[in-house]
Structures are given as structure tokens and as C-alpha cells.
């Protein structure tokens, strides 16, 4: 039996909504308890945090690992190392690989590779429809048995409402969580920016924010009809928020997330066609960004995700319209999120509720909290340490981060998964 005690730590407890100076004890990878007056067990291994923050490890929903099919962009090993270096102790991976993860066999392959190669926990999602083509639903029951934690077609929006309603009904009967991407695909097809003055001046094909609202309205109606449990992966516009609030007020089983990029960047960051800022959905106006931050503060939006999407140099070094969408974010999620703390928009307990506690609750996981009996998935970090982001220091195979060269605050000191240090270290 091994007992470790983290002392002299500013403990962030998102369940209690508190930050307190004290100690936290773990035994054999499980949290025993924490508090300012925690008595030190005899023979414990003492780890001095030096006044740094101690918090639950991040649970990141919507990570793309390009294995199988495109290992040159990202593998489970490189993604796992980047996650550990970013304080992400659980990656919930997307099924939009090559081939798509839509059968128990491909899911089991992904889970096995992840267990072999990644130093953090990896929980796979499976596709909702075969090939993510929106024509025929997958074998949801068999995929659940194989270990799928949720079902999603990612940004491949199912246009056939009969197929989607049947899939939602079947998922509800099995207690499965479905993750939907709210977007009207007809309007958003070919768009590279959000419509407005900036897109017009840059001559970029654009999509109205109403496309997100229209997609959300349709999906909410189907949820009301089927009673399914649904998480919306990215809510990024002010226009969509009233519909989301009504759905929650009406008692529908819905939660919503947003990406760290849409919380901290806006459409003007695209500047002179910088393709590292080309995302899906595209970056929004500053009013939308502020409305999204406010919705997160009020609990209308529940979860912050990295939406980690690796793209190689050849995919990004193209004209803006032709360049691939997406950005890597496993390693930048924590310091980027801390921008919301330093700006006064969110407290640290609010931030870690969105980064750890709420994702755990939505997926029914025991992680994301500091309660006695919870797995000791923990991070220790200095929220105020400044640095300049250099994309070539990232451990992901792909380096397509919009934060390259940005001044950031917040350095990770150590990451623990099940009580085992998987990145950094504090000594004993």
C-alpha cells in the first residue's frame, strides 16, 4: 500500500466551488481526502506543491487521433504525450478516422492501440451512422458492449431526419449518449468564415451564425420527440443560446460544449488569411465570443473542449479557402483556458467544472472531482507563470496551433493518472 500526500497546495474543488490552501492524500491511486486540516498518514510519501494549484485532471471530449489511416498527423502515442503535457488525463476520442470507427472491430482496435501507447486514459466514441454518411445507423448496442462512451458523426450532419430520429430513439432505449454538431449543412457548405464585414473585406465565402441556430432548432425538436440524451459539441454564437436555454428549461436531457478557440479568439485573428485560424465552425465575431463566455459562466454551456484536430503542413499551407480546418489544442487547452481566469470572466472552480467535473458527469465517469474514493487523476500547475508559445515544442505530430507566438500564462508542473506521474514531477 502506497500513500502520497500533496501538501502546500492551493486545492481547486469544482464540486465545492472552492480554492483552499491545504493537503490532499491518495492511497493506491485513489483519493482519500483533502482539506486544510488533513492529518498526514504515518509513513506517507510527502509531495510539496510549493503553493501551486492542485486540480482534477482535464477531461477532453472530442479529440481527434488520426490512427488508423493518418498516423503521420497524430498517433495515440503522440496524442497521449501531448495530453499528459497539457494536463488532460482523459481523452474522449472522435470516430472520424480512416476508416470510420463504426464497427465493434474498429473500436476494439482503437481501444487496444490507445491502451498500449497512450499514458493517459482514452475513451473512444463510435459513429452514429455507418461511415458517418447519415443513411443507416450503426449497431449501437454492440458498440456500447465494445466500450463506446458516446455516439457521434462529428461535423458530418445527418440531413435525413427520419434516420436521425430512429438513431436517437434507439440510443435512448439503450441509455446511450449522442453527440451532435448543430449546423445547417446547406448554408454552411463551402464556408471559410462567419458572414459579416470582415469576411466581405477579405473576400472569403462565409456562413451566417443563423446556420448554427437552425441546426440546433431542428435537433432540439428531434430530442423533444425521442427523449434522447444529447450533448451539442460546439455552441459558438449568441443566436443559438436562447434555443439552448429553452431546451434546458423544458427539461430536455441536453448539455452543450464549446471549443477553447471560440472562447479566446475571434474572426479578426484570421488577419491576413492565417490558416492556423481556420476552424470548423469558423471563428465568430467578438460579440458572439463574449456571449459564449457569458453562457459558460451562467451554466448554459457546460463543457470546454479542445476539439483537437491535427492537420499536417501540406493541409494548412494552402489558400485560406482550400486549407483544411482545425487546430491542435491538447497541450494549449489549459493555458488558453486560464486566459478566462486572468481576464476575470471565470473563477478557477467554474473553469474546472467546465474542463473536468461536467464532462465526467455527462459521461458518467468517476473522475473530474476531488471527493474521497475518486481516481487520483490530478494536475499541479502555476497559473501565473508566463511563457511564449512555440509550436515546435508541442508533442503532437502536427503543429497547427493558432497560439503560436502568443504570450500565455499558466505552466503545468505535473500530471498524475491514477496516482502515477505521467508528465513532469514535483519530487518527494
C-alpha positions, 0 to 999 in steps of 0.5 A: 500500500502506497500513500502520497500526500500533496501538501502546500497546495492551493486545492481547486474543488469544482464540486465545492466551488472552492480554492483552499490552501491545504493537503490532499492524500491518495492511497493506491491511486485513489483519493482519500481526502483533502482539506486544510486540516488533513492529518498526514498518514504515518509513513506517507510519501510527502509531495510539496506543491510549493503553493501551486494549484492542485486540480482534477485532471482535464477531461477532453471530449472530442479529440481527434487521433488520426490512427488508423489511416493518418498516423503521420498527423497524430498517433495515440502515442503522440496524442497521449504525450501531448495530453499528459503535457497539457494536463488532460488525463482523459481523452474522449476520442472522435470516430472520424478516422480512416476508416470510420470507427463504426464497427465493434472491430474498429473500436476494439482496435482503437481501444487496444492501440490507445491502451498500449501507447497512450499514458493517459486514459482514452475513451473512444466514441463510435459513429452514429451512422455507418461511415458517418454518411447519415443513411443507416445507423450503426449497431449501437448496442454492440458498440456500447458492449465494445466500450463506446462512451458516446455516439457521434458523426462529428461535423458530418450532419445527418440531413435525413431526419427520419434516420436521425430520429430512429438513431436517437430513439434507439440510443435512448432505449439503450441509455446511450449518449449522442453527440451532435454538431448543430449546423445547417449543412446547406448554408454552411457548405463551402464556408471559410468564415462567419458572414459579416464585414470582415469576411466581405473585406477579405473576400472569403465565402462565409456562413451566417451564425443563423446556420448554427441556430437552425441546426440546433432548432431542428435537433432540439425538436428531434430530442423533444420527440425521442427523449434522447440524451444529447450533448451539442459539441460546439455552441459558438454564437449568441443566436443559438443560446436562447434555443439552448436555454429553452431546451434546458428549461423544458427539461430536455436531457441536453448539455452543450460544449464549446471549443477553447478557440471560440472562447479566446479568439475571434474572426479578426485573428484570421488577419491576413488569411492565417490558416492556423485560424481556420476552424470548423465552425469558423471563428465568430465575431467578438460579440458572439465570443463574449456571449459564449463566455457569458453562457459558460459562466451562467451554466448554459454551456457546460463543457470546454473542449479542445476539439483537437484536430491535427492537420499536417503542413501540406493541409494548412499551407494552402489558400485560406479557402482550400486549407483544411480546418482545425487546430491542435489544442491538447497541450494549449487547452489549459493555458488558453483556458486560464486566459478566462481566469486572468481576464476575470470572466471565470473563477478557477472552480467554474473553469474546472467544472467546465474542463473536468467535473461536467464532462465526467458527469455527462459521461458518467465517469468517476473522475473530474472531482476531488471527493474521497474514493475518486481516481487520483487523476490530478494536475499541479500547475502555476497559473501565473507563470508566463511563457511564449508559445512555440509550436515546435515544442508541442508533442503532437505530430502536427503543429497547427496551433493558432497560439503560436507566438502568443504570450500565455500564462499558466505552466503545468508542473505535473500530471498524475493518472491514477496516482502515477506521474505521467508528465513532469514531477514535483519530487518527494 
